[in-house]
Amino acid sequence: MHPLLRHFLRMNWTLFALMIALLAFGIYAIHSATWMRDQDFAKSQVTWILVCLPVFFLVSLIDYRWVRFGAIPLYVVSLLGLVATMFFGEKRYGARSWIDLGPVSFQPSQLAIIAGIMSLALFLSTSRAMPAFLRILCCGAIVGAPWVMILIQPDLGSCIVWVPVLMAMMYIGRIPKRWLILMVVIGVALVPIVVHFGLKPYQYSRITTFLHPEADPLGDGWNIMQSLIAIGSGGWSGKGYMAPDSQNALGFLPHTIVHNDFIFSVMGEQHGFVGGFILIAVFTVMFLAMILIALHAEDELGRLLAVGITALFFTHTFMNIGMTISLTPITGLPLPLVSYGGSFILVTLVGFGLLQSIWIYRRSPR
């Protein structure tokens, strides 16, 4: 049997099946959210998936230990991309975070987070002999460089993602718990200062709107209120696929981002509590499969990579669904595998490919 075929057959089929199912559901959801518009977003999503799937299989079938050699170059490229964004980036939704490459646009911050996870995993797995404080400083430097540039864009949602990813990886990387607790305490203490003095007016408005959306239902609170109405009106079983009398079809949900940020609102309205529950259950099983891969990783590098990627996708899922039901502020984070987006699909499938590689090579000689 050819080695590549043997590796392919060792794939984690539960995770693979869930990934394909969510990708297919994403196409369905995007079409149901944008069917009344001129642009065919579902067709574009299919194109992106077909382009990115070979990348997934390539990353899956290559030993994940290539990260030892590829993490730093990829990290440097991501930093260069963020620098280029500052000068040549295209501004969308209030943030200069996109680079226009002609027929496609790319978001370097998406590449930066996956490169940052690789670099953190490499550093934490090879720096056990260093003092804990020095390891924390180095982790802060690895995260800090892209984080500051993303904050300047400003893309608050992408900045938030780094926090749980960093904390989860430092915990698995055996940074002493007392240091992690101290970091959490300092971070919580700084939140009021950052909120009042470090945020731009529209970012501050998002926080206050999240706390009291009813205070400005026709202004800043509009999107949250309409999302809550859409999900609530879905009831137990929903209004049905492409319902013409839905909040989305009637234009109450924001059409420019409904297929990205508010895709769960559309699904909740069309398929009700049952549909939303099933979708969350599928994500839950997917995260359990990811944790299983981390537990069975061959070495610390694989374990750190698996935990970082799991934390990344969990944060995206929690924040995306949370903001549609007023559980978290609106951050603009897409729902993995379901929301529309080319660069995020690419980064997501690279992450899933790394997880599969960690599983496939878990019993391989080092």
N, C-alpha and C positions, 0 to 999 in steps of 0.2 A: 504494500500500500504506500502511495506517495506520502511523504511527511506532511505536506500541506493539507492533504485530505484527512490524514490522521488527526492533525491539530483541529481541523474544522469539526470533525465528529466529536471532539472533546469539549465543544463549546457548551456554555451554560444555556441550555435550551429554554429554560423557564424565563430567564432574562431576555433572551433573544425574541421569544414569542411575545412577551409583554411589550418590548420595544416596537416590533412590527405592528402589533395591534394598536398601540397609541399613535404611531405614525399614520396608520390608515384612518383611525378615528379623527386625527388632526385634520386630514384632508376633508373628511366629511363635515367636521365642525366649521372649518374655514369657509367651505362652500355655503353652508347653512347661514353663516354670519354675513356673507357678502354677495348673496345671489342677486340682490336688487341693484348692484353696482355695475358699472361698465367694465371695470378691470376684472379679469378672471384670476383671483388670488389663489384659488385651489389649484389651478393648472400650474401656476408658478411654483407652488409648494411641491407639487409632484416632480417638477423639473429639478428643483433643489435636492429633493430626496434621492432621485435617480443619480444625480451627480455625486452626492455625498456617500451613498451606500458603498461604492467601491473603496472609498477611504476607510470606512468602518471595517470592512473585511481585511484590508491591508494592515491596519493597526492591530486588529484582533489576532492575526496569524503570525505577526512578528513578535518575538520575545520582548516583553515590556521593559527588560533591562537595558534596551537601547536608550531609555531615558537618562541613564548615566552619562551618555555622550551627547544627547540631543537637547536636554533641558536648558542648559545655559545658552546655546545658540538661539533656541526658540524664544527664550526670555529676552535676549538682546533684540531680536527682530521685533518682538511685541513692544518693547520700549521705543524703538525707532518708529514703529507705526503710531504710537501715542504721540510722539513728538511731531510727526508729520500731520497728525490730526489737529494739533494746536495751530498749525499754520495754514493747512490746506483743507481742513475738515469741512464737511457740509453740516449746517445747523438744522436739526430736526427736533421738534417738541421741546425747544428751549435749550438743547445741549448740542455742542459742536463735537459730535462723537462718531461721525461717519466719514469714510473716504470714498469718493465717487470714482469707480474704476471703469467708467463707460457703461456697458450694459448691466453691470451689477454694482452694488455698494457693499462695503465691508465695514464692520465695527471692530476696530483694533482692541477695544476693551474686552471683547469676548475672547480673543486670542490671548490677551494678557492674563486672564484668570486661569486658563488651563496651563499656560506656561508657568505661572506663579505656583500652581499646585505641584507641577513637576519639579520645580526648583526647590520648593520647600521640602518635598519628599526626599530629594537627593541630599539636601543639607542635613535634615534631621536624622536621616539614616546613617550618616557618616560623621556626625559630630558628637557622639555620645561622651567622649572624653573631655569636651569643653565644659567650663563652668556654666551653670544654668543661666546666670544673668547675661553672659556673653552670647549664649545661644539665642536668648530672647531678643537681644539687640540685633543679631544677624537676621533673625526672622522678620523683625520689624523693618530692617533695611530692604529685604527682599520684597516685602509687601508694600513698603512705604513709597518706593520710587514710582511704580505704576499707579498706586492709590492716589497720590497727590496729583498726578497728571489727569486722572479720571475725574477727580474732584474739581479741577480747574475747568473742565469742559462746560458746565458741571453736570455729571451724571450720578446723582445721589443713589439711585437704585443699585448701580454696579458697585459703588463704594460699599454699600451695606453688605453685599454678598461676601466681601472679603473677610468680614469679622467672624462669622460662625465657621467659615472654612479654616481660618488661621487658628482659632481656638481649638477646634476639633483635631487638627493636625498636631498642634503642640501638645495636646493631651495624650494622643497616641504616641507622639515622639518622646514621651516620658519627661516632659518639663514638669518639675515638682508642682503639686497641686496648690501649695501656698502661693507660688508666683502667679498661677492662673487666677486664683481667687483675688489676689491683690490687683491684677489687671482688670478684672471685672468690676471691682469696687471703684477703682479710679475712673474707668470708662463710664460707669453709671453716674458718678459725681460730676463728670464733665458734660453730660448730656444737656442739662439746662443752659450751660454756657454756650455750647455749640449751637443749640436751637435758637437762642436769642441773639447771638452775635456772629455766628459763622455761616448762617444760611441766607440765601438770597430771598427776596420777598415772596416769590412764587413757591419756593421750597418751604418757607415758614407757613405759607398759606395752606399747603398740603397737610402739614401737621395739625394746624388748628381745625381744618376742615374735617380731618379724620376723627378728631375728638368730638366735634359738634357740627356734623354735616347739615343738620336741620336749621342752623343759624343763618345759612345763606343758600337756600334750596335752588334758587335761580341763578346763582353765580358759581362760586368755588365748590359748593356742595352738590352741584347738579349731577356730576358723573356718579358719585357714590349713591345718591338718592335714587337715581334712575336704575342703577345696578341692583339695588335692594328691591325696588319695585318689580324689576324684571324677574329676578330669582323668586321673589315671593309670589308673583302672579302665576308662576309655573305650577304651584301647588304640589300635589302628590305625584302626578304622572306627566305634567307638562302640557303645553299647548300643541305640540306636534312639530314635525320637521318643516322648516321654512313657513311657519305660521304667518299669514299675511297681517294678522292683527296684533303681532308681538311688539314689544317696546323697541326691539331692534329694527324690525321692518318699517315701523312708523317713524324711525329716525330719532328716538329719544336717547339711545345709547350712542356714544361718540363714534361715528363711522370711520374716522381716520385711524383709530386704534382698537376698534372692537375685535378685530381678528388677531390682535396681539395681546393687549392688556386685559380685555374684557371678554375673552372667549368663554370663560366659565360662566359668565352672566348669560350668554346666549344659550349655552347648554342647559343651565338651570331653568331658564324660561321654557325651552322647547321640550325638555325631558323631565322636568320636575325634580322632586326630592330623590326619587328612585334613580334617575340618571346621574345626578350629582353624587349620590352615595356610591354607585357602582364605579364611577370614575375615580373617586378618592380611594376606594378599596383596591382598584388596580394599581394605583400609585403606591399604596401601602405595601402590597405584595412585592412590587418592584423594588422598593427600598429595603425590604427584608432580604431579597435576593442579593442586593448589593452588599448588605452587612455580612451575609454568609460568605461572599467572595473575600471580604476583608478578613474574616476569621480564618479562612483557609489559605490565605496568601503564603507563598513559599518563604518570603523574607520580609524584613521591615520596610524596604522600599515599596514592595507591592502592597503591603498593608496600609502604609501612609497614602499612597496614590488612591487606593480604593476608598479610604475614609474621606480624603479631600474631595474626590469626585462625588461621592454620596452626599456630603455636606453641601456641595454646590447645587446639586439638583434638588435636594430637599428644601434648601432655602428658597430657590426659585419657585418651587411648587407651593410652599407655605405662604410666601409673600404674594404670589399671583392670586391664589384662591382667596387669601385673607383680605386683600384689598377690595375684592368684589362683594364681600359681605361685611365690610367695615370693621374687620378684625385687625388690619394693618393699614398704614398710610399708602396712598397710591405712589408706587415707585417705578412703574414702567418695566417691571421684570416679566419676561414671557414665561408661559407655562411649557416646561420641557416636552418636546416631541409633538405638542398639540398646537401651540401658537404659531402664527405665520412668522417666517424670518429665515433668510438664507444663511447668514453668518452664524446665527445661533444653532441652526440645524447642523452645520458643519462641526462646530465645537462640541455640540451634544453627542454626535455620532463618534467623534474622536474619543470623547470620554467613555462612551459605551464600549468602544473598541479596546481601550486600555483595560477596562474591567474584564472583558472577555479574555484578553491576553493574560491577565493575572490569574484567571481561573484555569485557562488552558495549560499554562506553564507552571502550575503550582507544584508539580512533582518532578520537574526537570532538574538536571544537575546544574549547579551554579557555575 
